[in-house]
Amino acid sequence: MAKYIILDTETTGTDEQDRIIQLGYMVLGAKEPEVHNEFCSSDVTIKYPAMEVHGITPEMIEGKPACIEMSSYKRLQELNTQDNYMIIHNAPFDIGMLQKEGFNLQMQLIDTLRVAKHIFDNEEAHRLQYFRYKMGLYKQEKQEAQTLGIEVKAHDAIGDVLVLKLFLTELRKAVQEKFPKENPVEKMVALTKEPILVKTFRFGKYRGKTLQEVASQDGAYLRWMLTGMENLDEDMKYSINYYLGN
């Protein structure tokens, strides 16, 4: 039977050299859910901005095992087969961090951030905490945490996993409603891989305008973006080419 691993990490920072210092995940699909939540040590110093977000201090990880030595990491490796599903909000970040520890993802991937951008395309934000409040998920957290034996903390790895579990339920309903003839889990896997059609500028001089408007009024600007902006993400490139008719 397939298992569903809902995962989050906390790290020393967000740069290339940064590493995992907390691994939290929940395994669903069996009779009883598994909950894993461990701190690990790192040779990389925790950056103050990261500490400000997750509250993990050097003292909290002092003497802890390295990431690859944790029982939770070893269990994750056991679960890492094509039969199972990895579920993460903003997967590239956490997968990238796990790769630094030698983890090569074999599971089918559901990135709930990408799925949410497809399904809730008119929302002003797609952050997990945004949906936590927008959907009233915070009202369910206490009961859910008690059931699972989880202590909820803001921006804590296992706390975010709990929120993600609640969000996944609502996201699955929305996917099923939009694509009633398709398996919602398989559809979320497919949507994770599909490019996202960006409709509205959220930055720059055309902030608030639709890409379709700009394509008809100032196509040269969009063509400049394609060649002149080094950090333009793949979804924006896809969307610009779509509206330019390329």
C-alpha positions in Angstrom: 0.0 0.0 0.0 1.3 3.5 -0.9 2.5 5.7 1.8 2.3 9.5 1.9 5.2 11.4 3.5 4.4 15.0 4.4 7.7 16.7 5.1 9.4 19.9 6.1 12.9 20.9 7.1 14.4 23.8 9.1 17.9 24.8 8.1 20.9 27.0 9.0 19.8 29.4 6.2 18.8 29.5 2.6 22.2 29.8 0.8 24.1 27.1 -1.1 26.3 26.2 1.9 23.4 25.9 4.4 22.3 22.6 5.8 19.4 20.8 7.6 19.1 21.2 11.4 15.6 19.8 11.8 13.8 17.1 9.9 10.0 16.7 10.5 7.6 14.5 8.6 4.5 12.4 8.9 3.8 9.1 7.2 0.2 8.4 6.3 -1.3 5.4 4.6 -0.9 2.8 7.2 -3.3 2.0 10.1 -1.5 4.4 12.4 0.4 7.5 11.2 4.1 7.8 11.9 5.4 11.1 13.2 9.2 11.9 13.0 10.7 15.0 14.4 14.5 15.3 15.1 17.1 18.0 15.4 20.6 17.4 13.9 23.9 19.0 14.2 25.6 20.9 11.5 29.1 22.3 10.8 27.4 25.3 9.3 26.6 28.1 11.8 22.9 29.0 12.0 22.4 32.4 10.5 20.6 35.0 12.6 17.7 35.6 10.1 17.1 31.8 10.0 17.2 31.7 13.8 14.7 34.5 13.9 12.3 32.5 11.8 12.5 29.0 13.3 13.9 29.8 16.8 16.4 27.0 16.7 19.6 28.1 18.5 23.1 26.5 18.5 22.5 25.1 22.0 19.5 23.2 20.8 21.5 21.2 18.2 24.7 20.8 20.2 25.6 17.1 20.6 22.8 16.0 18.2 23.7 13.4 15.5 24.5 14.4 12.0 21.5 14.4 9.6 22.4 11.1 8.0 22.8 9.5 11.4 19.3 10.3 12.6 16.7 7.5 12.8 14.3 9.8 11.0 16.6 10.2 8.0 17.3 6.4 7.9 13.5 5.8 7.9 13.0 8.3 5.1 15.6 6.4 3.0 13.6 3.2 3.6 10.4 4.9 2.4 12.1 6.3 -0.7 10.5 4.1 -3.3 8.5 4.8 -6.4 5.4 3.4 -4.7 5.2 6.2 -2.2 4.5 10.0 -2.4 6.5 12.9 -1.0 4.4 15.9 -0.2 6.1 19.3 0.4 5.2 23.0 0.2 7.9 24.5 -2.0 9.6 21.2 -2.7 12.7 22.4 -4.6 14.1 24.0 -1.4 13.6 21.0 0.9 14.6 18.4 -1.8 17.7 20.5 -2.4 18.6 20.4 1.2 18.0 16.7 1.4 20.2 16.1 -1.6 23.1 17.7 0.3 22.7 14.8 2.7 22.9 12.2 -0.1 19.1 11.8 -0.5 18.1 11.0 -4.0 14.3 11.3 -4.3 12.6 8.2 -5.8 9.1 8.9 -4.5 6.4 10.5 -6.6 6.4 14.2 -5.8 3.5 16.5 -4.9 4.6 20.1 -4.4 1.5 21.7 -2.8 2.8 25.2 -3.6 2.8 24.5 -7.3 -0.6 22.7 -7.2 -2.1 25.6 -5.2 -0.8 28.1 -7.9 -2.6 26.0 -10.5 -5.9 25.6 -8.5 -6.1 28.9 -6.6 -4.6 31.0 -9.4 -6.4 34.2 -8.3 -5.2 34.2 -4.7 -2.9 37.1 -3.8 -0.4 34.7 -2.1 0.3 30.9 -2.0 2.4 30.6 1.2 1.4 27.9 3.6 0.8 30.4 6.4 -1.5 32.4 4.1 -3.7 29.4 3.5 -3.5 28.6 7.2 -5.4 31.7 8.0 -7.4 32.1 4.8 -8.9 28.6 5.2 -9.2 28.7 8.9 -6.9 25.8 9.3 -5.5 27.2 12.6 -8.9 26.4 14.2 -8.3 22.7 13.6 -4.7 22.6 14.7 -5.1 22.0 18.4 -7.3 19.0 18.0 -5.2 17.5 15.2 -2.0 18.0 17.3 -3.5 16.3 20.3 -4.6 13.3 18.2 -1.1 13.0 16.7 0.8 13.9 19.9 2.4 16.9 18.2 3.4 20.2 19.9 2.6 23.0 17.5 5.1 25.9 17.2 5.2 28.6 14.6 7.6 27.8 11.7 8.7 24.6 13.4 9.2 21.7 11.0 6.7 19.4 12.5 4.3 22.2 13.2 4.4 23.2 9.5 3.9 19.5 8.6 0.7 19.5 10.7 -0.6 22.6 8.9 0.4 21.1 5.5 -1.6 17.9 6.4 -4.7 20.1 7.0 -4.1 22.1 3.8 -3.6 19.0 1.8 -7.1 17.9 2.7 -8.6 21.1 1.4 -6.3 21.1 -1.7 -7.3 17.6 -2.6 -11.0 18.6 -2.4 -10.4 21.6 -4.7 -8.5 19.4 -7.2 -11.3 16.8 -7.2 -13.9 19.5 -7.8 -11.9 21.0 -10.7 -11.0 17.7 -12.3 -13.9 15.4 -11.2 -13.0 12.6 -13.6 -9.4 12.3 -12.5 -7.7 10.7 -9.5 -6.9 13.7 -7.3 -3.5 12.3 -6.1 -2.3 11.5 -9.5 -3.5 14.9 -10.8 -1.5 16.7 -8.1 1.6 14.8 -9.2 0.9 15.9 -12.8 0.2 19.5 -11.8 3.5 19.6 -9.9 5.3 19.0 -13.2 3.2 21.3 -15.3 4.3 24.9 -16.0 2.2 27.6 -14.3 0.5 30.2 -16.5 1.2 33.5 -14.6 -1.7 35.9 -15.4 -0.8 39.1 -13.5 2.4 41.0 -12.8 3.3 41.1 -9.1 6.4 43.2 -9.5 8.0 46.0 -11.6 6.5 48.9 -13.5 3.5 46.8 -14.6 2.6 45.5 -11.2 -1.1 44.7 -11.1 -1.5 44.5 -14.9 -2.2 41.3 -16.7 0.5 39.8 -18.9 -2.1 39.7 -21.7 -2.5 43.5 -21.5 1.3 44.1 -21.5 1.8 41.7 -24.4 -0.7 43.7 -26.5 0.6 47.2 -25.3 4.3 46.7 -24.8 5.5 43.3 -26.2 9.0 44.7 -26.4 9.2 44.8 -22.6 8.2 41.2 -22.3 10.8 40.2 -25.0 13.4 42.2 -23.0 12.5 40.3 -19.9 13.2 37.0 -21.7 16.7 38.1 -22.7 17.6 40.7 -20.1 16.5 39.2 -16.8 18.9 36.6 -15.5 16.8 35.3 -12.6 13.5 35.0 -14.5 11.8 31.8 -13.3 10.7 29.1 -15.7 7.0 29.7 -15.1 7.3 33.4 -16.0 9.3 32.5 -19.1 6.6 30.0 -20.1 3.9 32.6 -19.5 5.6 35.4 -21.4 6.1 33.1 -24.4 2.5 32.0 -24.2 1.1 35.6 -24.2 3.5 36.6 -27.0 2.3 33.7 -29.0 5.7 32.0 -29.3 
